[in-house]
């Protein structure tokens, strides 16, 4: 009976790194998805501000939470707005590779 308990403990310790790795991958994918949603919302807000004659960059930055503003780049060319955002990540190199982009366009007068 005693050896079975020890075996279960060893198996748990062996499986723990795999479970943690899978959990981290899932959290990173959720962060990428959330960043894509934020980038899309920011691009839409910037395009609407541009159509109204306002500042597209300021509108894009106002449309996202404070933590994500530093990870965001906004480019405006004519009536087209492009927002690029890096998701939060423990590794900076990984965040660069997972950067998401969103576009929105309006007719300007």
Jmol script that loads the backbone (N, CA, C; Angstrom):
load data "model"
ATOM      1  N   UNK A   1       0.820  -1.189   0.000  1.00  0.00           N
ATOM      2  CA  UNK A   1       0.000   0.000   0.000  1.00  0.00           C
ATOM      3  C   UNK A   1       0.866   1.256   0.000  1.00  0.00           C
ATOM      4  N   UNK A   2       1.929   1.197   0.771  1.00  0.00           N
ATOM      5  CA  UNK A   2       2.786   2.363   0.895  1.00  0.00           C
ATOM      6  C   UNK A   2       3.482   2.689  -0.430  1.00  0.00           C
ATOM      7  N   UNK A   3       3.908   1.696  -1.181  1.00  0.00           N
ATOM      8  CA  UNK A   3       4.595   1.935  -2.444  1.00  0.00           C
ATOM      9  C   UNK A   3       3.650   2.523  -3.489  1.00  0.00           C
ATOM     10  N   UNK A   4       2.371   2.217  -3.401  1.00  0.00           N
ATOM     11  CA  UNK A   4       1.408   2.792  -4.339  1.00  0.00           C
ATOM     12  C   UNK A   4       1.244   4.290  -4.112  1.00  0.00           C
ATOM     13  N   UNK A   5       1.259   4.724  -2.864  1.00  0.00           N
ATOM     14  CA  UNK A   5       1.166   6.153  -2.564  1.00  0.00           C
ATOM     15  C   UNK A   5       2.389   6.887  -3.089  1.00  0.00           C
ATOM     16  N   UNK A   6       3.537   6.290  -2.928  1.00  0.00           N
ATOM     17  CA  UNK A   6       4.767   6.920  -3.413  1.00  0.00           C
ATOM     18  C   UNK A   6       4.759   7.007  -4.936  1.00  0.00           C
ATOM     19  N   UNK A   7       4.237   5.983  -5.581  1.00  0.00           N
ATOM     20  CA  UNK A   7       4.181   5.994  -7.037  1.00  0.00           C
ATOM     21  C   UNK A   7       3.246   7.102  -7.515  1.00  0.00           C
ATOM     22  N   UNK A   8       2.131   7.296  -6.855  1.00  0.00           N
ATOM     23  CA  UNK A   8       1.200   8.357  -7.239  1.00  0.00           C
ATOM     24  C   UNK A   8       1.845   9.725  -7.076  1.00  0.00           C
ATOM     25  N   UNK A   9       2.627   9.903  -6.041  1.00  0.00           N
ATOM     26  CA  UNK A   9       3.325  11.176  -5.828  1.00  0.00           C
ATOM     27  C   UNK A   9       4.337  11.431  -6.932  1.00  0.00           C
ATOM     28  N   UNK A  10       5.066  10.420  -7.310  1.00  0.00           N
ATOM     29  CA  UNK A  10       6.057  10.555  -8.381  1.00  0.00           C
ATOM     30  C   UNK A  10       5.362  10.862  -9.706  1.00  0.00           C
ATOM     31  N   UNK A  11       4.259  10.205  -9.980  1.00  0.00           N
ATOM     32  CA  UNK A  11       3.517  10.467 -11.212  1.00  0.00           C
ATOM     33  C   UNK A  11       2.976  11.893 -11.233  1.00  0.00           C
ATOM     34  N   UNK A  12       2.516  12.370 -10.099  1.00  0.00           N
ATOM     35  CA  UNK A  12       2.023  13.741 -10.014  1.00  0.00           C
ATOM     36  C   UNK A  12       3.143  14.728 -10.280  1.00  0.00           C
ATOM     37  N   UNK A  13       4.292  14.506  -9.693  1.00  0.00           N
ATOM     38  CA  UNK A  13       5.430  15.393  -9.926  1.00  0.00           C
ATOM     39  C   UNK A  13       5.887  15.347 -11.383  1.00  0.00           C
ATOM     40  N   UNK A  14       5.759  14.200 -12.019  1.00  0.00           N
ATOM     41  CA  UNK A  14       6.132  14.093 -13.430  1.00  0.00           C
ATOM     42  C   UNK A  14       5.156  14.797 -14.347  1.00  0.00           C
ATOM     43  N   UNK A  15       3.884  14.806 -13.998  1.00  0.00           N
ATOM     44  CA  UNK A  15       2.860  15.414 -14.842  1.00  0.00           C
ATOM     45  C   UNK A  15       2.711  16.914 -14.597  1.00  0.00           C
ATOM     46  N   UNK A  16       3.160  17.387 -13.456  1.00  0.00           N
ATOM     47  CA  UNK A  16       2.978  18.792 -13.104  1.00  0.00           C
ATOM     48  C   UNK A  16       3.600  19.769 -14.106  1.00  0.00           C
ATOM     49  N   UNK A  17       4.827  19.569 -14.582  1.00  0.00           N
ATOM     50  CA  UNK A  17       5.377  20.498 -15.580  1.00  0.00           C
ATOM     51  C   UNK A  17       4.556  20.544 -16.870  1.00  0.00           C
ATOM     52  N   UNK A  18       4.031  19.418 -17.291  1.00  0.00           N
ATOM     53  CA  UNK A  18       3.220  19.377 -18.509  1.00  0.00           C
ATOM     54  C   UNK A  18       1.919  20.156 -18.311  1.00  0.00           C
ATOM     55  N   UNK A  19       1.296  19.983 -17.174  1.00  0.00           N
ATOM     56  CA  UNK A  19       0.053  20.702 -16.873  1.00  0.00           C
ATOM     57  C   UNK A  19       0.310  22.201 -16.811  1.00  0.00           C
ATOM     58  N   UNK A  20       1.401  22.607 -16.176  1.00  0.00           N
ATOM     59  CA  UNK A  20       1.746  24.031 -16.105  1.00  0.00           C
ATOM     60  C   UNK A  20       2.042  24.608 -17.480  1.00  0.00           C
ATOM     61  N   UNK A  21       2.758  23.874 -18.312  1.00  0.00           N
ATOM     62  CA  UNK A  21       3.069  24.341 -19.658  1.00  0.00           C
ATOM     63  C   UNK A  21       1.802  24.512 -20.489  1.00  0.00           C
ATOM     64  N   UNK A  22       0.910  23.550 -20.423  1.00  0.00           N
ATOM     65  CA  UNK A  22      -0.364  23.655 -21.149  1.00  0.00           C
ATOM     66  C   UNK A  22      -1.161  24.858 -20.649  1.00  0.00           C
ATOM     67  N   UNK A  23      -1.168  25.085 -19.347  1.00  0.00           N
ATOM     68  CA  UNK A  23      -1.866  26.238 -18.786  1.00  0.00           C
ATOM     69  C   UNK A  23      -1.279  27.553 -19.271  1.00  0.00           C
ATOM     70  N   UNK A  24       0.045  27.639 -19.334  1.00  0.00           N
ATOM     71  CA  UNK A  24       0.689  28.865 -19.823  1.00  0.00           C
ATOM     72  C   UNK A  24       0.392  29.109 -21.304  1.00  0.00           C
ATOM     73  N   UNK A  25       0.373  28.059 -22.092  1.00  0.00           N
ATOM     74  CA  UNK A  25       0.050  28.197 -23.515  1.00  0.00           C
ATOM     75  C   UNK A  25      -1.384  28.685 -23.694  1.00  0.00           C
ATOM     76  N   UNK A  26      -2.296  28.143 -22.926  1.00  0.00           N
ATOM     77  CA  UNK A  26      -3.699  28.563 -23.006  1.00  0.00           C
ATOM     78  C   UNK A  26      -3.837  30.036 -22.603  1.00  0.00           C
ATOM     79  N   UNK A  27      -3.168  30.437 -21.537  1.00  0.00           N
ATOM     80  CA  UNK A  27      -3.221  31.843 -21.117  1.00  0.00           C
ATOM     81  C   UNK A  27      -2.630  32.764 -22.178  1.00  0.00           C
ATOM     82  N   UNK A  28      -1.549  32.340 -22.828  1.00  0.00           N
ATOM     83  CA  UNK A  28      -0.959  33.169 -23.881  1.00  0.00           C
ATOM     84  C   UNK A  28      -1.904  33.309 -25.067  1.00  0.00           C
ATOM     85  N   UNK A  29      -2.579  32.237 -25.435  1.00  0.00           N
ATOM     86  CA  UNK A  29      -3.545  32.312 -26.532  1.00  0.00           C
ATOM     87  C   UNK A  29      -4.718  33.230 -26.180  1.00  0.00           C
ATOM     88  N   UNK A  30      -5.164  33.197 -24.941  1.00  0.00           N
ATOM     89  CA  UNK A  30      -6.218  34.117 -24.512  1.00  0.00           C
ATOM     90  C   UNK A  30      -5.739  35.566 -24.575  1.00  0.00           C
ATOM     91  N   UNK A  31      -4.493  35.812 -24.204  1.00  0.00           N
ATOM     92  CA  UNK A  31      -3.943  37.168 -24.269  1.00  0.00           C
ATOM     93  C   UNK A  31      -3.856  37.663 -25.715  1.00  0.00           C
ATOM     94  N   UNK A  32      -3.505  36.781 -26.632  1.00  0.00           N
ATOM     95  CA  UNK A  32      -3.452  37.154 -28.053  1.00  0.00           C
ATOM     96  C   UNK A  32      -4.856  37.477 -28.563  1.00  0.00           C
ATOM     97  N   UNK A  33      -5.818  36.671 -28.213  1.00  0.00           N
ATOM     98  CA  UNK A  33      -7.198  36.934 -28.637  1.00  0.00           C
ATOM     99  C   UNK A  33      -7.740  38.238 -28.090  1.00  0.00           C
ATOM    100  N   UNK A  34      -7.461  38.501 -26.822  1.00  0.00           N
ATOM    101  CA  UNK A  34      -7.925  39.750 -26.206  1.00  0.00           C
ATOM    102  C   UNK A  34      -7.242  40.956 -26.848  1.00  0.00           C
ATOM    103  N   UNK A  35      -5.957  40.827 -27.165  1.00  0.00           N
ATOM    104  CA  UNK A  35      -5.244  41.913 -27.832  1.00  0.00           C
ATOM    105  C   UNK A  35      -5.811  42.173 -29.225  1.00  0.00           C
ATOM    106  N   UNK A  36      -6.208  41.122 -29.916  1.00  0.00           N
ATOM    107  CA  UNK A  36      -6.811  41.296 -31.240  1.00  0.00           C
ATOM    108  C   UNK A  36      -8.139  42.040 -31.148  1.00  0.00           C
ATOM    109  N   UNK A  37      -8.933  41.727 -30.132  1.00  0.00           N
ATOM    110  CA  UNK A  37     -10.203  42.427 -29.922  1.00  0.00           C
ATOM    111  C   UNK A  37      -9.941  43.891 -29.596  1.00  0.00           C
ATOM    112  N   UNK A  38      -8.981  44.157 -28.720  1.00  0.00           N
ATOM    113  CA  UNK A  38      -8.654  45.540 -28.363  1.00  0.00           C
ATOM    114  C   UNK A  38      -8.150  46.321 -29.571  1.00  0.00           C
ATOM    115  N   UNK A  39      -7.321  45.702 -30.392  1.00  0.00           N
ATOM    116  CA  UNK A  39      -6.803  46.377 -31.583  1.00  0.00           C
ATOM    117  C   UNK A  39      -7.945  46.696 -32.552  1.00  0.00           C
ATOM    118  N   UNK A  40      -8.873  45.789 -32.716  1.00  0.00           N
ATOM    119  CA  UNK A  40     -10.023  46.046 -33.587  1.00  0.00           C
ATOM    120  C   UNK A  40     -10.890  47.179 -33.076  1.00  0.00           C
ATOM    121  N   UNK A  41     -11.131  47.200 -31.768  1.00  0.00           N
ATOM    122  CA  UNK A  41     -11.918  48.288 -31.188  1.00  0.00           C
ATOM    123  C   UNK A  41     -11.205  49.624 -31.344  1.00  0.00           C
ATOM    124  N   UNK A  42      -9.894  49.637 -31.147  1.00  0.00           N
ATOM    125  CA  UNK A  42      -9.123  50.869 -31.277  1.00  0.00           C
ATOM    126  C   UNK A  42      -9.123  51.371 -32.726  1.00  0.00           C
ATOM    127  N   UNK A  43      -8.998  50.456 -33.676  1.00  0.00           N
ATOM    128  CA  UNK A  43      -9.016  50.850 -35.088  1.00  0.00           C
ATOM    129  C   UNK A  43     -10.374  51.440 -35.467  1.00  0.00           C
ATOM    130  N   UNK A  44     -11.436  50.828 -34.987  1.00  0.00           N
ATOM    131  CA  UNK A  44     -12.777  51.343 -35.278  1.00  0.00           C
ATOM    132  C   UNK A  44     -12.989  52.723 -34.656  1.00  0.00           C
ATOM    133  N   UNK A  45     -12.566  52.889 -33.413  1.00  0.00           N
ATOM    134  CA  UNK A  45     -12.708  54.191 -32.745  1.00  0.00           C
ATOM    135  C   UNK A  45     -11.894  55.261 -33.464  1.00  0.00           C
ATOM    136  N   UNK A  46     -10.699  54.904 -33.913  1.00  0.00           N
ATOM    137  CA  UNK A  46      -9.861  55.858 -34.631  1.00  0.00           C
ATOM    138  C   UNK A  46     -10.476  56.243 -35.968  1.00  0.00           C
ATOM    139  N   UNK A  47     -11.036  55.277 -36.678  1.00  0.00           N
ATOM    140  CA  UNK A  47     -11.665  55.571 -37.966  1.00  0.00           C
ATOM    141  C   UNK A  47     -12.895  56.456 -37.779  1.00  0.00           C
ATOM    142  N   UNK A  48     -13.679  56.207 -36.755  1.00  0.00           N
ATOM    143  CA  UNK A  48     -14.848  57.055 -36.494  1.00  0.00           C
ATOM    144  C   UNK A  48     -14.431  58.476 -36.132  1.00  0.00           C
ATOM    145  N   UNK A  49     -13.363  58.605 -35.350  1.00  0.00           N
ATOM    146  CA  UNK A  49     -12.860  59.938 -35.016  1.00  0.00           C
ATOM    147  C   UNK A  49     -12.330  60.638 -36.260  1.00  0.00           C
ATOM    148  N   UNK A  50     -11.675  59.897 -37.129  1.00  0.00           N
ATOM    149  CA  UNK A  50     -11.148  60.450 -38.375  1.00  0.00           C
ATOM    150  C   UNK A  50     -12.282  60.941 -39.267  1.00  0.00           C
ATOM    151  N   UNK A  51     -13.366  60.178 -39.339  1.00  0.00           N
ATOM    152  CA  UNK A  51     -14.520  60.571 -40.152  1.00  0.00           C
ATOM    153  C   UNK A  51     -15.184  61.833 -39.604  1.00  0.00           C
ATOM    154  N   UNK A  52     -15.079  62.022 -38.295  1.00  0.00           N
ATOM    155  CA  UNK A  52     -15.684  63.194 -37.650  1.00  0.00           C
ATOM    156  C   UNK A  52     -14.736  64.392 -37.630  1.00  0.00           C
ATOM    157  N   UNK A  53     -13.525  64.197 -38.156  1.00  0.00           N
ATOM    158  CA  UNK A  53     -12.560  65.286 -38.201  1.00  0.00           C
ATOM    159  C   UNK A  53     -11.697  65.393 -36.958  1.00  0.00           C
ATOM    160  N   UNK A  54     -11.701  64.392 -36.118  1.00  0.00           N
ATOM    161  CA  UNK A  54     -10.929  64.421 -34.878  1.00  0.00           C
ATOM    162  C   UNK A  54      -9.578  63.743 -35.027  1.00  0.00           C
ATOM    163  N   UNK A  55      -8.900  63.593 -33.903  1.00  0.00           N
ATOM    164  CA  UNK A  55      -7.588  62.957 -33.857  1.00  0.00           C
ATOM    165  C   UNK A  55      -7.732  61.440 -33.765  1.00  0.00           C
ATOM    166  N   UNK A  56      -7.324  60.749 -34.806  1.00  0.00           N
ATOM    167  CA  UNK A  56      -7.479  59.296 -34.847  1.00  0.00           C
ATOM    168  C   UNK A  56      -6.599  58.605 -33.812  1.00  0.00           C
ATOM    169  N   UNK A  57      -5.360  59.059 -33.668  1.00  0.00           N
ATOM    170  CA  UNK A  57      -4.439  58.417 -32.730  1.00  0.00           C
ATOM    171  C   UNK A  57      -4.932  58.553 -31.294  1.00  0.00           C
ATOM    172  N   UNK A  58      -5.396  59.733 -30.932  1.00  0.00           N
ATOM    173  CA  UNK A  58      -5.906  59.954 -29.576  1.00  0.00           C
ATOM    174  C   UNK A  58      -7.143  59.102 -29.316  1.00  0.00           C
ATOM    175  N   UNK A  59      -8.003  58.978 -30.309  1.00  0.00           N
ATOM    176  CA  UNK A  59      -9.213  58.160 -30.143  1.00  0.00           C
ATOM    177  C   UNK A  59      -8.863  56.687 -29.986  1.00  0.00           C
ATOM    178  N   UNK A  60      -7.870  56.210 -30.728  1.00  0.00           N
ATOM    179  CA  UNK A  60      -7.450  54.813 -30.619  1.00  0.00           C
ATOM    180  C   UNK A  60      -6.877  54.539 -29.234  1.00  0.00           C
ATOM    181  N   UNK A  61      -6.065  55.440 -28.741  1.00  0.00           N
ATOM    182  CA  UNK A  61      -5.464  55.253 -27.407  1.00  0.00           C
ATOM    183  C   UNK A  61      -6.510  55.343 -26.301  1.00  0.00           C
ATOM    184  N   UNK A  62      -7.528  56.168 -26.494  1.00  0.00           N
ATOM    185  CA  UNK A  62      -8.582  56.290 -25.490  1.00  0.00           C
ATOM    186  C   UNK A  62      -9.501  55.066 -25.473  1.00  0.00           C
ATOM    187  N   UNK A  63      -9.503  54.287 -26.542  1.00  0.00           N
ATOM    188  CA  UNK A  63     -10.412  53.143 -26.657  1.00  0.00           C
ATOM    189  C   UNK A  63      -9.886  51.874 -25.992  1.00  0.00           C
ATOM    190  N   UNK A  64      -8.647  51.893 -25.503  1.00  0.00           N
ATOM    191  CA  UNK A  64      -8.061  50.690 -24.904  1.00  0.00           C
ATOM    192  C   UNK A  64      -7.691  50.952 -23.448  1.00  0.00           C
ATOM    193  N   UNK A  65      -7.570  49.891 -22.644  1.00  0.00           N
ATOM    194  CA  UNK A  65      -7.151  50.068 -21.249  1.00  0.00           C
ATOM    195  C   UNK A  65      -5.728  50.616 -21.172  1.00  0.00           C
ATOM    196  N   UNK A  66      -5.410  51.225 -20.057  1.00  0.00           N
ATOM    197  CA  UNK A  66      -4.116  51.869 -19.882  1.00  0.00           C
ATOM    198  C   UNK A  66      -2.919  50.962 -20.088  1.00  0.00           C
ATOM    199  N   UNK A  67      -2.984  49.717 -19.634  1.00  0.00           N
ATOM    200  CA  UNK A  67      -1.836  48.823 -19.744  1.00  0.00           C
ATOM    201  C   UNK A  67      -1.471  48.509 -21.184  1.00  0.00           C
ATOM    202  N   UNK A  68      -2.433  48.597 -22.083  1.00  0.00           N
ATOM    203  CA  UNK A  68      -2.169  48.207 -23.474  1.00  0.00           C
ATOM    204  C   UNK A  68      -1.709  49.370 -24.347  1.00  0.00           C
ATOM    205  N   UNK A  69      -1.795  50.589 -23.866  1.00  0.00           N
ATOM    206  CA  UNK A  69      -1.406  51.752 -24.687  1.00  0.00           C
ATOM    207  C   UNK A  69       0.079  51.734 -25.042  1.00  0.00           C
ATOM    208  N   UNK A  70       0.898  51.295 -24.131  1.00  0.00           N
ATOM    209  CA  UNK A  70       2.338  51.255 -24.397  1.00  0.00           C
ATOM    210  C   UNK A  70       2.698  50.170 -25.407  1.00  0.00           C
ATOM    211  N   UNK A  71       1.834  49.199 -25.582  1.00  0.00           N
ATOM    212  CA  UNK A  71       2.088  48.085 -26.506  1.00  0.00           C
ATOM    213  C   UNK A  71       1.447  48.303 -27.871  1.00  0.00           C
ATOM    214  N   UNK A  72       0.952  49.511 -28.133  1.00  0.00           N
ATOM    215  CA  UNK A  72       0.146  49.759 -29.324  1.00  0.00           C
ATOM    216  C   UNK A  72       0.815  50.777 -30.233  1.00  0.00           C
ATOM    217  N   UNK A  73       0.698  50.558 -31.540  1.00  0.00           N
ATOM    218  CA  UNK A  73       1.145  51.524 -32.551  1.00  0.00           C
ATOM    219  C   UNK A  73      -0.026  51.820 -33.469  1.00  0.00           C
ATOM    220  N   UNK A  74      -0.205  53.095 -33.794  1.00  0.00           N
ATOM    221  CA  UNK A  74      -1.307  53.520 -34.651  1.00  0.00           C
ATOM    222  C   UNK A  74      -0.718  54.227 -35.870  1.00  0.00           C
ATOM    223  N   UNK A  75      -1.155  53.831 -37.059  1.00  0.00           N
ATOM    224  CA  UNK A  75      -0.729  54.481 -38.297  1.00  0.00           C
ATOM    225  C   UNK A  75      -1.973  54.926 -39.060  1.00  0.00           C
ATOM    226  N   UNK A  76      -1.958  56.178 -39.514  1.00  0.00           N
ATOM    227  CA  UNK A  76      -3.086  56.738 -40.268  1.00  0.00           C
ATOM    228  C   UNK A  76      -2.573  57.160 -41.632  1.00  0.00           C
ATOM    229  N   UNK A  77      -3.204  56.647 -42.670  1.00  0.00           N
ATOM    230  CA  UNK A  77      -2.865  57.011 -44.048  1.00  0.00           C
ATOM    231  C   UNK A  77      -4.163  57.276 -44.791  1.00  0.00           C
ATOM    232  N   UNK A  78      -4.414  58.543 -45.058  1.00  0.00           N
ATOM    233  CA  UNK A  78      -5.667  58.902 -45.716  1.00  0.00           C
ATOM    234  C   UNK A  78      -6.828  58.562 -44.810  1.00  0.00           C
ATOM    235  N   UNK A  79      -7.740  57.753 -45.283  1.00  0.00           N
ATOM    236  CA  UNK A  79      -8.879  57.343 -44.477  1.00  0.00           C
ATOM    237  C   UNK A  79      -8.718  55.963 -43.867  1.00  0.00           C
ATOM    238  N   UNK A  80      -7.497  55.441 -43.905  1.00  0.00           N
ATOM    239  CA  UNK A  80      -7.241  54.083 -43.390  1.00  0.00           C
ATOM    240  C   UNK A  80      -6.433  54.161 -42.098  1.00  0.00           C
ATOM    241  N   UNK A  81      -6.886  53.412 -41.113  1.00  0.00           N
ATOM    242  CA  UNK A  81      -6.207  53.360 -39.819  1.00  0.00           C
ATOM    243  C   UNK A  81      -5.737  51.932 -39.585  1.00  0.00           C
ATOM    244  N   UNK A  82      -4.493  51.791 -39.168  1.00  0.00           N
ATOM    245  CA  UNK A  82      -3.953  50.480 -38.821  1.00  0.00           C
ATOM    246  C   UNK A  82      -3.468  50.541 -37.379  1.00  0.00           C
ATOM    247  N   UNK A  83      -3.914  49.592 -36.582  1.00  0.00           N
ATOM    248  CA  UNK A  83      -3.495  49.488 -35.184  1.00  0.00           C
ATOM    249  C   UNK A  83      -2.777  48.161 -35.010  1.00  0.00           C
ATOM    250  N   UNK A  84      -1.564  48.224 -34.477  1.00  0.00           N
ATOM    251  CA  UNK A  84      -0.781  47.024 -34.168  1.00  0.00           C
ATOM    252  C   UNK A  84      -0.585  46.978 -32.664  1.00  0.00           C
ATOM    253  N   UNK A  85      -0.735  45.779 -32.100  1.00  0.00           N
ATOM    254  CA  UNK A  85      -0.635  45.642 -30.654  1.00  0.00           C
ATOM    255  C   UNK A  85       0.088  44.349 -30.304  1.00  0.00           C
ATOM    256  N   UNK A  86       0.971  44.446 -29.328  1.00  0.00           N
ATOM    257  CA  UNK A  86       1.652  43.259 -28.808  1.00  0.00           C
ATOM    258  C   UNK A  86       0.905  42.761 -27.579  1.00  0.00           C
ATOM    259  N   UNK A  87       0.624  41.480 -27.536  1.00  0.00           N
ATOM    260  CA  UNK A  87      -0.076  40.937 -26.357  1.00  0.00           C
ATOM    261  C   UNK A  87       0.865  40.854 -25.165  1.00  0.00           C
ATOM    262  N   UNK A  88       0.314  40.852 -23.961  1.00  0.00           N
ATOM    263  CA  UNK A  88       1.166  40.647 -22.798  1.00  0.00           C
ATOM    264  C   UNK A  88       1.785  39.252 -22.847  1.00  0.00           C
ATOM    265  N   UNK A  89       3.063  39.182 -22.489  1.00  0.00           N
ATOM    266  CA  UNK A  89       3.754  37.900 -22.514  1.00  0.00           C
ATOM    267  C   UNK A  89       4.933  37.957 -21.559  1.00  0.00           C
ATOM    268  N   UNK A  90       5.290  36.821 -21.021  1.00  0.00           N
ATOM    269  CA  UNK A  90       6.446  36.748 -20.133  1.00  0.00           C
ATOM    270  C   UNK A  90       7.746  36.899 -20.909  1.00  0.00           C
ATOM    271  N   UNK A  91       7.720  36.597 -22.193  1.00  0.00           N
ATOM    272  CA  UNK A  91       8.904  36.694 -23.038  1.00  0.00           C
ATOM    273  C   UNK A  91       8.697  37.783 -24.080  1.00  0.00           C
ATOM    274  N   UNK A  92       9.571  38.790 -24.110  1.00  0.00           N
ATOM    275  CA  UNK A  92       9.433  39.904 -25.056  1.00  0.00           C
ATOM    276  C   UNK A  92       9.524  39.424 -26.507  1.00  0.00           C
ATOM    277  N   UNK A  93      10.403  38.476 -26.769  1.00  0.00           N
ATOM    278  CA  UNK A  93      10.547  37.961 -28.137  1.00  0.00           C
ATOM    279  C   UNK A  93       9.263  37.275 -28.599  1.00  0.00           C
ATOM    280  N   UNK A  94       8.600  36.599 -27.696  1.00  0.00           N
ATOM    281  CA  UNK A  94       7.338  35.947 -28.035  1.00  0.00           C
ATOM    282  C   UNK A  94       6.255  36.978 -28.329  1.00  0.00           C
ATOM    283  N   UNK A  95       6.225  38.053 -27.561  1.00  0.00           N
ATOM    284  CA  UNK A  95       5.234  39.109 -27.784  1.00  0.00           C
ATOM    285  C   UNK A  95       5.435  39.746 -29.155  1.00  0.00           C
ATOM    286  N   UNK A  96       6.692  39.928 -29.578  1.00  0.00           N
ATOM    287  CA  UNK A  96       6.948  40.494 -30.916  1.00  0.00           C
ATOM    288  C   UNK A  96       6.414  39.575 -32.010  1.00  0.00           C
ATOM    289  N   UNK A  97       6.577  38.281 -31.817  1.00  0.00           N
ATOM    290  CA  UNK A  97       6.123  37.321 -32.826  1.00  0.00           C
ATOM    291  C   UNK A  97       4.604  37.190 -32.859  1.00  0.00           C
ATOM    292  N   UNK A  98       3.947  37.458 -31.755  1.00  0.00           N
ATOM    293  CA  UNK A  98       2.491  37.298 -31.672  1.00  0.00           C
ATOM    294  C   UNK A  98       1.743  38.608 -31.883  1.00  0.00           C
ATOM    295  N   UNK A  99       2.406  39.635 -32.366  1.00  0.00           N
ATOM    296  CA  UNK A  99       1.774  40.937 -32.579  1.00  0.00           C
ATOM    297  C   UNK A  99       0.552  40.801 -33.491  1.00  0.00           C
ATOM    298  N   UNK A 100      -0.524  41.470 -33.120  1.00  0.00           N
ATOM    299  CA  UNK A 100      -1.755  41.427 -33.902  1.00  0.00           C
ATOM    300  C   UNK A 100      -1.982  42.792 -34.554  1.00  0.00           C
ATOM    301  N   UNK A 101      -2.751  42.800 -35.627  1.00  0.00           N
ATOM    302  CA  UNK A 101      -3.036  44.040 -36.339  1.00  0.00           C
ATOM    303  C   UNK A 101      -4.522  44.091 -36.689  1.00  0.00           C
ATOM    304  N   UNK A 102      -5.042  45.317 -36.722  1.00  0.00           N
ATOM    305  CA  UNK A 102      -6.434  45.532 -37.124  1.00  0.00           C
ATOM    306  C   UNK A 102      -6.473  46.775 -38.010  1.00  0.00           C
ATOM    307  N   UNK A 103      -7.398  46.774 -38.948  1.00  0.00           N
ATOM    308  CA  UNK A 103      -7.527  47.878 -39.901  1.00  0.00           C
ATOM    309  C   UNK A 103      -8.963  48.364 -39.914  1.00  0.00           C
ATOM    310  N   UNK A 104      -9.117  49.644 -40.168  1.00  0.00           N
ATOM    311  CA  UNK A 104     -10.443  50.224 -40.380  1.00  0.00           C
ATOM    312  C   UNK A 104     -10.262  51.371 -41.370  1.00  0.00           C
ATOM    313  N   UNK A 105     -11.273  51.605 -42.160  1.00  0.00           N
ATOM    314  CA  UNK A 105     -11.184  52.663 -43.158  1.00  0.00           C
ATOM    315  C   UNK A 105     -12.501  53.425 -43.248  1.00  0.00           C
ATOM    316  N   UNK A 106     -12.385  54.706 -43.560  1.00  0.00           N
ATOM    317  CA  UNK A 106     -13.545  55.570 -43.755  1.00  0.00           C
ATOM    318  C   UNK A 106     -13.257  56.488 -44.927  1.00  0.00           C
ATOM    319  N   UNK A 107     -14.309  57.025 -45.496  1.00  0.00           N
ATOM    320  CA  UNK A 107     -14.133  58.040 -46.537  1.00  0.00           C
ATOM    321  C   UNK A 107     -13.988  59.387 -45.848  1.00  0.00           C
ATOM    322  N   UNK A 108     -12.954  60.095 -46.221  1.00  0.00           N
ATOM    323  CA  UNK A 108     -12.755  61.434 -45.674  1.00  0.00           C
ATOM    324  C   UNK A 108     -13.168  62.450 -46.719  1.00  0.00           C
ATOM    325  N   UNK A 109     -13.576  63.584 -46.232  1.00  0.00           N
ATOM    326  CA  UNK A 109     -14.028  64.629 -47.173  1.00  0.00           C
ATOM    327  C   UNK A 109     -12.911  65.527 -47.567  1.00  0.00           C
TER     328      UNK A 109
END
end "model"
wireframe off; spacefill off
backbone 0.3
color backbone group
